């Protein structure tokens, strides 16, 4: 045994498991009277924020929630979502944030697969939550934030009143312990449960605070859904920095501009559709503001016109890349000396890159998909973007085969095809898994195709991404009808999809005719992508 391993053991004095729960206790101690959360007319200081989280933890514990149990929540960007991000892991339980755009079948699957014991649900979504709960026995807590029918046993504020404001704040026994469960459609239509751990959440929040320049005087506007990768871990990062969370129930240009002007917003995140909303907002809803607002975006590279127009409005754009499996951001297109002086086209070409690994991801590499050999850093040779580090998921819940496949060879396989530039910056060139990213949300083309194939008149179908000025991408369906089928309109196919899918997953455009195929009968999706790109509406 090495001399450095003798009588030098871990003790409570020199080792504490990493958990973002500690950020809130620290913030409440340092800035007890600073406004931590703004939501409409409501204000909570950090001392109140901590007290409410402790009450929620206590109430959940009284309801039987303990270590390793799952608590689900379905809510927009409200204080209750923030509180759940601390109260649930404070118990050693696991938070499952549900996409508010999902349909009842998908929600029901998630509640069953996650084995949730409690679900906190905003009353706005009672209509879709009620059928999702059929056949389930779990405690339902209504969040009555903006009115709506109640379907639960108790309302959230009443639930909190029964909790102890002095409930102990417990850190995990092991930082590898699960903190969150987030579902992603992946490449099949079956949702996969991505399990995140306390260590990764802590470190990714630190990376985000550092990369995005969060400070105690930062004011962060919640335009990114908190259900999406736990708000890219900014639910924890803003608290780490001691900044102010400004909750926004609806992402609308008038509300965004008003919040920026009234609260002095300094930072925000969002999919490219949010940038498009702001650029094309009517002059009547715009509000002047003097500060520069840092805005981070991911999902699609921002075109030069978007960068120019956002800068003219008073925003500074940062391009990020990440996945649910990596807690959100894992690479960032970091600033380089001289970048600001480049002509806009050159600047945009640089900013279109996914960039370099964030501080807490150990490595982002472009490797050969089969041999895992590094591809030449020439900006041309294409390989698969792979990642490894402490901010990669534990794995997929109840899915060892998918976990093993994702981690083959000691790397997390992103499924995205990319090149490495000579300066070490990564640039994604195509998606290997046919995922469509619409408004920042992943849509599985195979899931949509499966629904279309079930239409009685359809013989063949293929779905690809079509450029869209508002959403970045939307699904376009190419359909071959059966020879004896009656005439079917594009509207009929779209309506069929809307009966069987969440509406945001449905194609907005449908084309009919023979589908191009290889000699082995495989549909040539690259051909269809080119058609869709040619017909699509590019962001302006």
N, C-alpha and C positions, 0 to 999 in steps of 0.2 A: 504494500500500500504506500502511495506517495506521502511524503511528509505534509503535503497540502491537503490531505484527506484525513489526517489524524487530529482528533479533538477539535475539529472545525465544522461542526454539524449545523444544520439549519435549526434555528430557534425562532420563537415569536419576535425576538428582537431584530433578527437580520433577514427574515423571510416572511413576507405576507403575500398570499395569493392575489394576483392581479384581477381586479374587477372594476368595471365602470361605475358600480354602485357607490364606490368610494368618492367619486367625483362630486356627488350631491352633498354628502356630509361635509366635504371640504369646502364647497362653495357656500353652504349654509353657515359655516363657521367663519369664513373670511368676509363674505358679503351678505350678512343676514338680512339687511334692509334694502339691498339692491333689488330692483324689479327683475324677477327671473322669467316670468311668463306674462304675456299680454294676450288677451283674447276678447276682442270687442271692448266692452267697458270694464271687463274684469282684469284685475292685476293681482299677481301673487309674488311676494318676495321670496328670496331663496329659503328663508326660515320657514315660510308658509308652504313652499313647495316640498321641502323635506317632511314637514308635519303631515301634509296630505298623503304623501307616498307611504309614510309609516302607518297612517290610519288604514290605507288600502291594504297594505301587507297584513296588518292585524285582522282586518275583516275577512280577507281571503283565508288566513290561517284558521279563524273561527269556523269558516265554511269547509274546513278539512283539507285545504291545499297545503302541501308540504314539499320537501325536497324531491325533485324528479317528476313532479306533477306538471301538467300542461294547463296554462290559462290562455285562452284565445281572446282576441279583441278585434272587433270590426268597427272602425270609426275613422272619420276624416282627421285632419290635422287640428286636434283640440287638446286642451290641457290634460284630459283624461288619458290620451295616448301617451303623453310624456310621463305622467305619473305611473302608468303601468310598466314603463321601461325601467323603472327603479324598484317599484313595489314587488313585482313578481320575482325578479332575480334576488331580491333582498331575502326571500324565503327559501332560496335554493330551487325555486320552481322555474319553469321554462315558458317564455312568452311566445305565443304564436300570433303574429299580426296578419290579418286576412285582407287580401286585396278587395277593396270596396266595389270593384267593378265586376266581380265574379258572379256567376249565376248560382241558383240554389243547389244544383247538383254538385258543382265544384266545392261550394262551401260545406255541404254535407259530407263530402269525401274527406275534406281537410279535418273537420271536427272528429270524424271517426278514426281516421288514420293517425292523428295526433293524440288520440285518447284524451281529449280535453275534458277537464273536470268542471271548469267554469268558462262561460263566454260573456264578455262585456260587449254589448252591442248597441250602437247608436240607433235611436228610434227611427231615424230616416230610412234605415235599411230593414225595418220590420217586415216589409212585404216579401223580401227575398230570404230573410233569416228564418221566418216562420216555417216554410216548407223544408228548409235545410235541416231544421231541428227534429223533423218527424222521425220517430223511433228512437230518439236519443233521450237519455236521462242525465241531465247536467244542470247546474245552477246557471240561470240566465239573469244577468244584471243589465237593466236598461240604462243607457246614457241619454238623458233627456236634455240635450244641448240646444236643440232648435225646434222642439216640438215634434210630435209624431205619435203613432199608436204604440202603446207599451205591450210587450209580450212576455216580459220577465217576471220573476218573483219579487224583485225589489229594484228601486231606482238607485242610481249610482251615489248621489249625494246622501241619501238615507243609509245606504250601505256603508259609506265612509263614517257617518256619525256613530256607528256602532263599533268603529275601530279605535284602537289605543294610539294616541299621538306620540306616545313614548315607546312604541313597539321597537324592539332591538333591531338595529341594522346589522345583518349578518353577511359576512363575506363567505364565499364558497370554501369548502374544505380543500378543494383542488381547483386550480384555475383552468384545468382542462374540462371542468364540469360544464354541461350545456347551459347556455343563457337564453338562446332564442332558436326558434324553428320557423323558417320561412319557406314557403312553397313556390317552386318555379316549374313552369310547364316543360322546360327542357326541350327535347327534340321530338318527343312522342306526344301525345295529348295527355298522358298520365302525369299528374303533378308529382314532383319529387320533393320530399321534405329535407331542406338543407339545414343541418344542425351546426349552430355556431357556439363557440365556447367563450367563457369569461375573458381568458387571456387575449384571444383574437379581438373581441369587442373593445377591450381596454386599449390595445395597441393600435387598432385601426382608428379609433377616436383620437388618439395622440397624433397619429400621422395626419389625419384630416385637419386638426387644429393647427399643426405646424405648417402643412402645405398651403392651407387656405388663409393663413395669417389671422386666426381668431385671437382676440384679446379681451380683457375684462370690459372694455367699452364697446365691444362688438354687439351689433343688433342683427340677429339672424331671422329672416322671414321664411316661414314654412310654406314654400311653393312646391317643394319635393314631397311626395307622399311619405308619411312616416311608416306606412306599412311596407314600403319598398326597401328591402335590405335594412330594416330599422332606421329608415331615413338616411341611408348610407352611413350610419353610425353617428350622424350629427345630433341625434337625440341625446347622445352622451358627450360629443365633442364640444358643443356649445356650453354645456354645463361645466366641463373641465376648464374652459377658458373663463368662466364667470360671466359669459355674455347673456344677452336677453333673447329669449325665444318669443317670436311674434307668431302666434297661431293664425292660420287662415283656413277657414272651413271650405271655401271655394276658390279655385284658382281662376280668377277673372281679372282682365287688365285694369278695370276701374278700381278694384279692391287692392290690387298690387301697387299701383301708382299712389293710391291714397295712403297705404301703409308705409311706403318708402318715404313719402313726404312728411307724414305725421309723426312717425316713430324714429326717423333717422336711420333707416335700415342701411347696414353696411355690407351684408353678405346674404346670398340666397343661392339656391341650386334648382335645377330643373331640366327636363328633357328639352330638346330643340323646339318642341311645340310651344313652350313657354316663351322662348325668345321670339318666336314668330308672332305670338299673341301681342307682345309688347311693341314690336316693330310696327305691326299693322293696326294697333289700337287707334280708334278715332281721336282726333285732337281734343275733342270735348271731354274725354275721360283722363287725359294725361295731366299730371301734376308736376310742377317744377320742383327740383330738389338740387341742393348745392353739392352734396357729397358724391364721390365716385362709389358706385355699388359693384362689388365683386360678385360675379355670377359664374358658377361652375355648371357645365353641361356635359352630358355624355349620351351615348347611344348612336350618335351620328356626328361626323365632323362638321363644324360650323363653316359654311361657305364664306368667301371673302365679303360678299355683300352683307351678310348677317353681322360679321365682325364690325364692319364699317358702320352699319346702321345702329348697332348696339352701342358702340363707342360714342356716336353722335348723341345718343339719348342719355349718356352718362354712366354706362356700364363697362366694366372690364371683364372680358370673357376668359375663362380657363377651361381647357378641354381635358376631361377625365375619361378613364376607361375602367370598367370593372364588371363583376358579376355577383349574383347573389351568393355564389360559392366563395367569394373573396370579400364578403362583408361590404360590398359596394366598391368604391374606388381602390384600384390596385396599381394603376399607372396614371401619370399626370404629364401633360405637355409643359414641362417646366420652362420658365423664362430663361433666356440666354442673353448675355451682353450684346447690344446692337439690334436686338429684335424689334424694339420700338421704332428704330430708324429705317427699317426695311420698307420698300414699297408694299402697298396693301396686298397685292397678289402673292408676293413672296412670303410676307408675314402670314397670310392665310394658309399657304401651302405648308408652312412649318407648323402652324397651330392645328392643322388637320391631323397631325400625327397623334397616336395614342401616348407617345412619350416614353418616359422612363419609370421604373418601379418607384412607388411611394416609399417613404423611409422605413416602414415596417414590413414591407414585402421584401424578402431576401433577394429574389431574382425574377426578372421577366426576360424570357429568352425566346428566340424563334428557332425551333428545332425541326428536324426531319420527323414527320409523323410516325414513321416506323422504327427508324434506327436511333432516334433521339440525338443524332449528331447535330451540332450547331450549323445553321445555314450561314453562308457568307454574308457579312455585313456590307452588302453592296447596294441596298435599296431596291434590288430586283429579284433576288432569289427568294422564292416564297416557301414558307414552312408554317408550322402551327405555333401559335403563341401559347407558351406554357409558363406556369408560375409556380413558385414554391416559397414558403415562408410561414410566419406565425399568424398571418391573417388569412389563412385558407381554412375552409370549413373542417369540421370533424369528419363529415361524410354525409351520406343520404340515409335518412331514417328508414329502418326496416328494408334496406335495399343494398345488401353487401356486394352484389354483382356490379351494380352501377357505381358504387364507391370504389371498388377495385379497378374498374375500367377507367374512372376519372383520375386515379392516382397511379396509373401504370408507369413503371420505370422511375418512380420517385418524383414525378412532376404532376401538377394539376393540369389536365388537358382542357384548354378553353374551348376548343372546337373552332376557333377563328383562325383564318389563314392570314399571315402577315409577312412583312419584310422587315429586316433590320437595316437601318441606315448606317453609314460609316461613323456617324457621331454617336451611335448607341441608342438612337430613338426608334421606337417601334411604330410601324404604320400598318393597320389592318387593311387588307385588300378585298377580302370576301368572307362570308360566313360559311363555314363548312357544314353547318347543320340546318340551313334553310330557315333560321329563325327570322321572323319579321318583327322589327321594333317600331311600334306605333305609339307615339306620345310617351315614349319611355317604357312602355310595357311590352313584354315578350309575347308573341303570338306564334304558336306552332302551326306551320303550314300543313303538317300531317293531320293535326286535329281538325282543321277546317276542311281538308280534303275528305276526311272520313265522313263528315256530316254531308257534304255535297254528294258523295257516292251513294248515300242512302236515299237520295231523291229518286223516285221511280222512273224518271225519264232520263237519268244520267248514265252514260256508259263509262266515260273516263273523265277525270278531273285532275287538275294540277293548280296549286296556289303558290304565287311568288310575291315578292315585295314590289310595290309600285311607288315611285317617289310622289310625295304629297307635300304641298307648300305649308300646310298647317301641321300635320301629324308627323312629318319626316318620312314615314312610310305607311302605306295601308295595304291590306291584302287585295290582290287581283286574282280572280279565278278564270282559268281557261277550261272550257267544258266541251266535251264531245257527247252529243245526245245519242240515245239508242235509235237505230234506223226506223223503227216503227213508232217512235214517240210523237205525241202531239207537240205542236209548237209551244215552246217555253220561252218566256222573256227573261232578260237579266233581272228584272224586278222580282220575278217569281223565285229565282234562285236565291237572291238576297233575302227575301222574306222567309224562305225555307230555313236559311242559316240563322236568321234572327229568332226563329222558333226553337232552335236547338243549341244555340251558343250565346255566351255573353255578347252583347251588341258590338263591343269594340273589337271583337275578333272577326266579325263578319266582313266579307268582301264588299267593297264599295263599287267595284267594277267587275263585269263578267263579259267574257268574249266566248263566242261559240265557233266550233270548227275542229278539224282534225288536229291532234297534238303531235308535234315533231318527236320522232323516236330514233334511237340508235338501232344498229343492226340486230341487237339482242332484244329489242322491244322496250328498252328503258326510255321513259320520257326525258327529253332533253330540256332540263329546266333552265340551262344557261341561255338557250334560244328564247324561252318565254320571258326570262328576266330582261333580255335586251328589248323585246317587244314592249314590256311593261315600262321600262325606263324611257323608251322613245315616246310612249303615250302619256307618261306621268307628268305631273306638275312640279317642277323643281322650285325649291324655296328661292324667293327673290329678295 
